[in-house]
């Protein structure tokens, strides 16, 4: 364990699972601002539940948890901040011994985590999808108190140790893009513990944890060597854990903490009764639009998101989806959705971010049902047209066909995708019908002829767009 002296001054600890770029550009920044204001009541600690990013973790340990964050505006204005809020960096070990010990400490009052949509292993009805081998392996491992590697396995091990230590209640806080993330993670965890057969732990979790829903937002590309070079040129520090993000940042959390929380509202976090309106705006107007631009950009040879936003046709795809189909089903809203749309497109057009289509295009099989299908459901339920929103799944289908043919210029990553199923869709006599019939993607809409017909028209538009771009 690596610890700095400032930890001893804190009364409480927030333990974060997943010291990736987003956490360090977002939650850790808010904690840094809080500590810089003079509030040192909470210490931040973290580590990974898998052997990810070993070089970054080693760099953070060597630098006593500190690192440099570069932020950049759409006008290419850059600033550099030394973030020092992570007081404890726990090196990865397969038994998660350090994480379990700290999570079971009575001073730890919040356990937060950042995972991808696919990392929750939930189907359209919020049931654990036991087709994933790592999930079923973790259930067996948890039964035998053996090492685990999934979020549910890690939380089960930590909370079991906490219960046995009589360490008191703790809040479980999501910091990711899953819709209704607190509620759904809690549902998944309860199912996992039930399958493990630990009735006592299940009852303890129900009585001694809370799971607020939250919405997070900051574009944070994967760090590159160029970031490290700019940080060194600007600050004189050769920082192996340096990273970059946009200047924009937002965090909205339901104020449902069973064991206390930092005074985040003093540093700009929005503490609310319900996060739903913010969550829906972010997922449908930002996340879905991001994927639209990444898939479309890849199809015509762009590398970066800002290149796609600068293409008038791709920008119009995104604008029309939000304006024609997403905003109407989200209205009325406490948020100015048209303004939100315009800000999002400006942020995506920031050329200094250099956010890659490869990063944003990933996990389509998880993102489509979570971020895009709900707007289709809502529009059809209201007997309204779906031409604009249908462009997004159609873009993904054409992208998937390129992947099937080996024509994507980078490695496509999709934790929720069964490659055999994806290849079968692309090889079908009617790929559009096969795609629209996939139940994990569409749920009750699977096979709906309104969806099929809208997709056929959208695919025709996309193929014309590609041909015109090549002309």
Secondary structure, DSSP 8 states (H G I E B T S, - for coil): -EE-GGGGG-SEEEEEE---HHHHHTHHHHHHHHHHTT--SEEEEEE-SSS--HHHHHHHHHTTT-EEEEEE-TT--EEEEEE--EEEEE---TT-HHHHHHHTSTTEEEEEE---GGGG-B-TTS-B-TT-HHHHHHHHHHHTT----SHHHHHHHHHHHHHHTT---EEEEE-SS-TTHHHHHHHHHHHHHHHHT-HHHHHHHHHHEE---EEEE-------HHHHHHHHHHHS---TT-EEEES--EEEEES--TT----GGGGT-EEES--HHHHHHIIIIIIHHHHHHHHHHHHTT--BHHHHHHSHHHHHHHHHIIIIIIHHHH-S-SS-HHHHHHHHHHHHT-TTT--BHHHHH--HHHHIIIIIHHHHHHHHHTT---TTTHHHHHHHHHHHHHHHTT--SS----TT--HHHHHHHHHSTTHHHHHHT-HHHHGGGTT-HHHHHHHHHHHHHHHHHHHHHH-
